[in-house]
Amino acid sequence: MSDEQVIQLLEEIRDLQKLHVENYKDALKNQQESIDLQRRAARRQKITLFVAGFILFALWIFVAWSSYSTPR
């Protein structure tokens, strides 16, 4: 194998490694965005659950109060 062929092969390997690093960076960025989306969704779910629980509790209190306050 001539020196030129070796140099060309090494340059191709280098270029492929650079491409691999760029693709890896993109993959990491996408994973981080996915994690952020999941965290925001989990936070929204917690808030929704809290609000729904509060509404159900308030409704239960109202029903209990109205059943005791009605004359029999």
N, CA, C and O atoms as a Tinker XYZ file with bonds, in Angstrom:
   288  protein
     1  N      0.844000   -1.167000    0.000000    73     2
     2  CA     0.000000    0.000000    0.000000    64     1     3
     3  C      0.892000    1.234000    0.000000    63     2     4     5
     4  O      1.830000    1.322000    0.792000    81     3
     5  N      0.611000    2.171000   -0.869000    73     3     6
     6  CA     1.456000    3.356000   -0.975000    64     5     7
     7  C      1.136000    4.338000    0.148000    63     6     8     9
     8  O      0.098000    4.263000    0.806000    81     7
     9  N      2.072000    5.256000    0.334000    73     7    10
    10  CA     1.896000    6.266000    1.379000    64     9    11
    11  C      0.651000    7.117000    1.113000    63    10    12    13
    12  O     -0.060000    7.491000    2.045000    81    11
    13  N      0.396000    7.415000   -0.144000    73    11    14
    14  CA    -0.773000    8.231000   -0.482000    64    13    15
    15  C     -2.064000    7.513000   -0.122000    63    14    16    17
    16  O     -3.015000    8.132000    0.354000    81    15
    17  N     -2.092000    6.215000   -0.350000    73    15    18
    18  CA    -3.291000    5.440000   -0.016000    64    17    19
    19  C     -3.504000    5.390000    1.501000    63    18    20    21
    20  O     -4.631000    5.482000    1.988000    81    19
    21  N     -2.417000    5.244000    2.219000    73    19    22
    22  CA    -2.507000    5.216000    3.685000    64    21    23
    23  C     -3.007000    6.564000    4.197000    63    22    24    25
    24  O     -3.881000    6.632000    5.060000    81    23
    25  N     -2.433000    7.636000    3.646000    73    23    26
    26  CA    -2.852000    8.978000    4.055000    64    25    27
    27  C     -4.327000    9.189000    3.730000    63    26    28    29
    28  O     -5.069000    9.719000    4.557000    81    27
    29  N     -4.757000    8.787000    2.553000    73    27    30
    30  CA    -6.155000    8.944000    2.167000    64    29    31
    31  C     -7.072000    8.127000    3.095000    63    30    32    33
    32  O     -8.129000    8.605000    3.507000    81    31
    33  N     -6.663000    6.914000    3.412000    73    31    34
    34  CA    -7.449000    6.072000    4.306000    64    33    35
    35  C     -7.537000    6.691000    5.702000    63    34    36    37
    36  O     -8.606000    6.693000    6.312000    81    35
    37  N     -6.433000    7.208000    6.205000    73    35    38
    38  CA    -6.434000    7.850000    7.518000    64    37    39
    39  C     -7.310000    9.105000    7.521000    63    38    40    41
    40  O     -7.999000    9.379000    8.503000    81    39
    41  N     -7.283000    9.858000    6.435000    73    39    42
    42  CA    -8.138000   11.044000    6.335000    64    41    43
    43  C     -9.619000   10.653000    6.322000    63    42    44    45
    44  O    -10.447000   11.328000    6.934000    81    43
    45  N     -9.943000    9.580000    5.634000    73    43    46
    46  CA   -11.329000    9.108000    5.612000    64    45    47
    47  C    -11.778000    8.668000    7.011000    63    46    48    49
    48  O    -12.901000    8.942000    7.436000    81    47
    49  N    -10.876000    7.984000    7.709000    73    47    50
    50  CA   -11.190000    7.557000    9.078000    64    49    51
    51  C    -11.411000    8.777000    9.962000    63    50    52    53
    52  O    -12.355000    8.818000   10.751000    81    51
    53  N    -10.534000    9.775000    9.828000    73    51    54
    54  CA   -10.672000   10.997000   10.608000    64    53    55
    55  C    -11.993000   11.691000   10.323000    63    54    56    57
    56  O    -12.679000   12.128000   11.247000    81    55
    57  N    -12.352000   11.794000    9.049000    73    55    58
    58  CA   -13.601000   12.453000    8.673000    64    57    59
    59  C    -14.815000   11.691000    9.214000    63    58    60    61
    60  O    -15.783000   12.299000    9.670000    81    59
    61  N    -14.754000   10.372000    9.161000    73    59    62
    62  CA   -15.850000    9.561000    9.703000    64    61    63
    63  C    -15.961000    9.724000   11.216000    63    62    64    65
    64  O    -17.062000    9.759000   11.764000    81    63
    65  N    -14.821000    9.824000   11.884000    73    63    66
    66  CA   -14.849000   10.033000   13.335000    64    65    67
    67  C    -15.440000   11.396000   13.680000    63    66    68    69
    68  O    -16.198000   11.520000   14.642000    81    67
    69  N    -15.100000   12.407000   12.906000    73    67    70
    70  CA   -15.682000   13.735000   13.128000    64    69    71
    71  C    -17.198000   13.699000   12.931000    63    70    72    73
    72  O    -17.949000   14.285000   13.711000    81    71
    73  N    -17.632000   13.014000   11.894000    73    71    74
    74  CA   -19.065000   12.880000   11.634000    64    73    75
    75  C    -19.741000   12.134000   12.782000    63    74    76    77
    76  O    -20.828000   12.509000   13.220000    81    75
    77  N    -19.093000   11.084000   13.261000    73    75    78
    78  CA   -19.636000   10.323000   14.383000    64    77    79
    79  C    -19.786000   11.209000   15.626000    63    78    80    81
    80  O    -20.802000   11.138000   16.319000    81    79
    81  N    -18.802000   12.023000   15.902000    73    79    82
    82  CA   -18.852000   12.922000   17.067000    64    81    83
    83  C    -20.000000   13.912000   16.913000    63    82    84    85
    84  O    -20.720000   14.173000   17.877000    81    83
    85  N    -20.182000   14.461000   15.724000    73    83    86
    86  CA   -21.282000   15.401000   15.494000    64    85    87
    87  C    -22.632000   14.718000   15.681000    63    86    88    89
    88  O    -23.535000   15.279000   16.301000    81    87
    89  N    -22.767000   13.517000   15.148000    73    87    90
    90  CA   -24.022000   12.772000   15.315000    64    89    91
    91  C    -24.269000   12.446000   16.784000    63    90    92    93
    92  O    -25.409000   12.493000   17.247000    81    91
    93  N    -23.228000   12.121000   17.506000    73    91    94
    94  CA   -23.342000   11.816000   18.926000    64    93    95
    95  C    -23.797000   13.052000   19.708000    63    94    96    97
    96  O    -24.629000   12.953000   20.610000    81    95
    97  N    -23.247000   14.210000   19.357000    73    95    98
    98  CA   -23.667000   15.460000   20.007000    64    97    99
    99  C    -25.152000   15.724000   19.752000    63    98   100   101
   100  O    -25.883000   16.121000   20.659000    81    99
   101  N    -25.588000   15.501000   18.517000    73    99   102
   102  CA   -27.007000   15.680000   18.194000    64   101   103
   103  C    -27.878000   14.720000   18.997000    63   102   104   105
   104  O    -28.942000   15.099000   19.485000    81   103
   105  N    -27.426000   13.488000   19.130000    73   103   106
   106  CA   -28.194000   12.492000   19.889000    64   105   107
   107  C    -28.294000   12.901000   21.353000    63   106   108   109
   108  O    -29.360000   12.780000   21.956000    81   107
   109  N    -27.209000   13.379000   21.923000    73   107   110
   110  CA   -27.237000   13.831000   23.315000    64   109   111
   111  C    -28.168000   15.028000   23.490000    63   110   112   113
   112  O    -28.900000   15.119000   24.475000    81   111
   113  N    -28.131000   15.933000   22.533000    73   111   114
   114  CA   -29.024000   17.102000   22.593000    64   113   115
   115  C    -30.480000   16.659000   22.536000    63   114   116   117
   116  O    -31.315000   17.166000   23.285000    81   115
   117  N    -30.787000   15.717000   21.653000    73   115   118
   118  CA   -32.156000   15.211000   21.544000    64   117   119
   119  C    -32.591000   14.504000   22.824000    63   118   120   121
   120  O    -33.737000   14.641000   23.252000    81   119
   121  N    -31.688000   13.754000   23.430000    73   119   122
   122  CA   -32.015000   13.078000   24.685000    64   121   123
   123  C    -32.298000   14.088000   25.790000    63   122   124   125
   124  O    -33.220000   13.901000   26.585000    81   123
   125  N    -31.507000   15.158000   25.841000    73   123   126
   126  CA   -31.720000   16.180000   26.863000    64   125   127
   127  C    -33.065000   16.869000   26.659000    63   126   128   129
   128  O    -33.782000   17.135000   27.624000    81   127
   129  N    -33.407000   17.157000   25.407000    73   127   130
   130  CA   -34.707000   17.766000   25.124000    64   129   131
   131  C    -35.840000   16.827000   25.536000    63   130   132   133
   132  O    -36.856000   17.274000   26.070000    81   131
   133  N    -35.670000   15.551000   25.293000    73   131   134
   134  CA   -36.681000   14.566000   25.677000    64   133   135
   135  C    -36.845000   14.512000   27.189000    63   134   136   137
   136  O    -37.965000   14.446000   27.697000    81   135
   137  N    -35.737000   14.540000   27.899000    73   135   138
   138  CA   -35.794000   14.532000   29.366000    64   137   139
   139  C    -36.508000   15.784000   29.866000    63   138   140   141
   140  O    -37.332000   15.706000   30.777000    81   139
   141  N    -36.200000   16.928000   29.280000    73   139   142
   142  CA   -36.860000   18.170000   29.686000    64   141   143
   143  C    -38.362000   18.105000   29.433000    63   142   144   145
   144  O    -39.155000   18.528000   30.274000    81   143
   145  N    -38.753000   17.576000   28.275000    73   143   146
   146  CA   -40.184000   17.434000   27.973000    64   145   147
   147  C    -40.873000   16.519000   28.972000    63   146   148   149
   148  O    -41.986000   16.804000   29.415000    81   147
   149  N    -40.214000   15.418000   29.330000    73   147   150
   150  CA   -40.798000   14.485000   30.291000    64   149   151
   151  C    -40.940000   15.127000   31.668000    63   150   152   153
   152  O    -41.936000   14.913000   32.357000    81   151
   153  N    -39.951000   15.906000   32.061000    73   151   154
   154  CA   -40.036000   16.599000   33.359000    64   153   155
   155  C    -41.187000   17.591000   33.371000    63   154   156   157
   156  O    -41.933000   17.669000   34.347000    81   155
   157  N    -41.336000   18.355000   32.285000    73   155   158
   158  CA   -42.445000   19.326000   32.227000    64   157   159
   159  C    -43.787000   18.608000   32.235000    63   158   160   161
   160  O    -44.729000   19.063000   32.883000    81   159
   161  N    -43.880000   17.496000   31.526000    73   159   162
   162  CA   -45.139000   16.740000   31.494000    64   161   163
   163  C    -45.453000   16.183000   32.878000    63   162   164   165
   164  O    -46.607000   16.211000   33.307000    81   163
   165  N    -44.453000   15.683000   33.572000    73   163   166
   166  CA   -44.666000   15.151000   34.925000    64   165   167
   167  C    -45.110000   16.263000   35.866000    63   166   168   169
   168  O    -45.971000   16.049000   36.719000    81   167
   169  N    -44.533000   17.437000   35.717000    73   167   170
   170  CA   -44.931000   18.571000   36.560000    64   169   171
   171  C    -46.381000   18.955000   36.285000    63   170   172   173
   172  O    -47.145000   19.202000   37.218000    81   171
   173  N    -46.763000   19.008000   35.015000    73   171   174
   174  CA   -48.157000   19.324000   34.668000    64   173   175
   175  C    -49.102000   18.278000   35.243000    63   174   176   177
   176  O    -50.182000   18.616000   35.729000    81   175
   177  N    -48.706000   17.016000   35.191000    73   175   178
   178  CA   -49.550000   15.951000   35.735000    64   177   179
   179  C    -49.718000   16.103000   37.246000    63   178   180   181
   180  O    -50.814000   15.910000   37.772000    81   179
   181  N    -48.641000   16.445000   37.942000    73   179   182
   182  CA   -48.734000   16.644000   39.386000    64   181   183
   183  C    -49.677000   17.801000   39.711000    63   182   184   185
   184  O    -50.501000   17.699000   40.620000    81   183
   185  N    -49.556000   18.885000   38.976000    73   183   186
   186  CA   -50.425000   20.038000   39.213000    64   185   187
   187  C    -51.874000   19.675000   38.929000    63   186   188   189
   188  O    -52.766000   20.017000   39.705000    81   187
   189  N    -52.113000   18.985000   37.823000    73   187   190
   190  CA   -53.473000   18.577000   37.470000    64   189   191
   191  C    -54.051000   17.653000   38.532000    63   190   192   193
   192  O    -55.212000   17.795000   38.915000    81   191
   193  N    -53.255000   16.715000   39.004000    73   191   194
   194  CA   -53.709000   15.799000   40.044000    64   193   195
   195  C    -54.038000   16.547000   41.324000    63   194   196   197
   196  O    -55.046000   16.258000   41.970000    81   195
   197  N    -53.205000   17.498000   41.696000    73   195   198
   198  CA   -53.453000   18.293000   42.896000    64   197   199
   199  C    -54.744000   19.092000   42.763000    63   198   200   201
   200  O    -55.551000   19.118000   43.693000    81   199
   201  N    -54.949000   19.742000   41.623000    73   199   202
   202  CA   -56.154000   20.539000   41.408000    64   201   203
   203  C    -57.386000   19.645000   41.411000    63   202   204   205
   204  O    -58.396000   19.986000   42.028000    81   203
   205  N    -57.316000   18.507000   40.732000    73   203   206
   206  CA   -58.455000   17.591000   40.698000    64   205   207
   207  C    -58.753000   17.076000   42.106000    63   206   208   209
   208  O    -59.918000   16.990000   42.495000    81   207
   209  N    -57.734000   16.739000   42.861000    73   207   210
   210  CA   -57.931000   16.293000   44.235000    64   209   211
   211  C    -58.556000   17.376000   45.097000    63   210   212   213
   212  O    -59.440000   17.103000   45.909000    81   211
   213  N    -58.096000   18.598000   44.919000    73   211   214
   214  CA   -58.661000   19.713000   45.681000    64   213   215
   215  C    -60.129000   19.915000   45.334000    63   214   216   217
   216  O    -60.954000   20.129000   46.222000    81   215
   217  N    -60.458000   19.849000   44.056000    73   215   218
   218  CA   -61.857000   20.011000   43.627000    64   217   219
   219  C    -62.723000   18.890000   44.203000    63   218   220   221
   220  O    -63.818000   19.149000   44.702000    81   219
   221  N    -62.241000   17.655000   44.136000    73   219   222
   222  CA   -63.010000   16.540000   44.699000    64   221   223
   223  C    -63.178000   16.683000   46.209000    63   222   224   225
   224  O    -64.251000   16.399000   46.742000    81   223
   225  N    -62.137000   17.117000   46.896000    73   223   226
   226  CA   -62.222000   17.321000   48.335000    64   225   227
   227  C    -63.232000   18.426000   48.653000    63   226   228   229
   228  O    -64.051000   18.279000   49.560000    81   227
   229  N    -63.173000   19.535000   47.903000    73   227   230
   230  CA   -64.121000   20.626000   48.120000    64   229   231
   231  C    -65.546000   20.161000   47.839000    63   230   232   233
   232  O    -66.467000   20.526000   48.570000    81   231
   233  N    -65.737000   19.374000   46.810000    73   231   234
   234  CA   -67.067000   18.850000   46.494000    64   233   235
   235  C    -67.554000   17.935000   47.611000    63   234   236   237
   236  O    -68.722000   17.994000   47.998000    81   235
   237  N    -66.676000   17.100000   48.125000    73   235   238
   238  CA   -67.037000   16.203000   49.227000    64   237   239
   239  C    -67.436000   17.002000   50.472000    63   238   240   241
   240  O    -68.420000   16.680000   51.138000    81   239
   241  N    -66.662000   18.046000   50.775000    73   239   242
   242  CA   -66.985000   18.907000   51.920000    64   241   243
   243  C    -68.340000   19.572000   51.693000    63   242   244   245
   244  O    -69.161000   19.627000   52.608000    81   243
   245  N    -68.576000   20.064000   50.510000    73   243   246
   246  CA   -69.849000   20.729000   50.208000    64   245   247
   247  C    -71.023000   19.763000   50.362000    63   246   248   249
   248  O    -72.043000   20.121000   50.951000    81   247
   249  N    -70.890000   18.558000   49.845000    73   247   250
   250  CA   -71.966000   17.565000   49.944000    64   249   251
   251  C    -72.195000   17.196000   51.409000    63   250   252   253
   252  O    -73.337000   17.095000   51.858000    81   251
   253  N    -71.111000   16.995000   52.145000    73   251   254
   254  CA   -71.250000   16.661000   53.558000    64   253   255
   255  C    -71.901000   17.812000   54.318000    63   254   256   257
   256  O    -72.783000   17.583000   55.145000    81   255
   257  N    -71.488000   19.014000   54.057000    73   255   258
   258  CA   -72.055000   20.188000   54.742000    64   257   259
   259  C    -73.523000   20.372000   54.391000    63   258   260   261
   260  O    -74.349000   20.645000   55.261000    81   259
   261  N    -73.844000   20.219000   53.100000    73   259   262
   262  CA   -75.238000   20.433000   52.697000    64   261   263
   263  C    -76.155000   19.322000   53.228000    63   262   264   265
   264  O    -77.334000   19.572000   53.478000    81   263
   265  N    -75.637000   18.112000   53.403000    73   263   266
   266  CA   -76.491000   17.048000   53.944000    64   265   267
   267  C    -76.742000   17.255000   55.431000    63   266   268   269
   268  O    -77.793000   16.841000   55.920000    81   267
   269  N    -75.841000   17.867000   56.166000    73   267   270
   270  CA   -76.048000   18.130000   57.589000    64   269   271
   271  C    -76.883000   19.382000   57.826000    63   270   272   273
   272  O    -77.551000   19.505000   58.852000    81   271
   273  N    -76.841000   20.313000   56.872000    73   271   274
   274  CA   -77.530000   21.578000   57.097000    64   273   275
   275  C    -78.984000   21.547000   56.586000    63   274   276   277
   276  O    -79.741000   22.477000   56.864000    81   275
   277  N    -79.374000   20.539000   55.873000    73   275   278
   278  CA   -80.773000   20.469000   55.409000    64   277   279
   279  C    -81.666000   19.997000   56.537000    63   278   280   281
   280  O    -81.343000   19.043000   57.245000    81   279
   281  N    -82.801000   20.678000   56.697000    73   279   282
   282  CA   -83.705000   20.269000   57.754000    64   281   283
   283  C    -84.376000   18.934000   57.415000    63   282   284   285
   284  O    -84.653000   18.646000   56.251000    81   283
   285  N    -84.626000   18.144000   58.423000    73   283   286
   286  CA   -85.218000   16.834000   58.217000    64   285   287
   287  C    -86.600000   16.786000   58.761000    63   286   288
   288  O    -87.261000   15.752000   58.676000    81   287
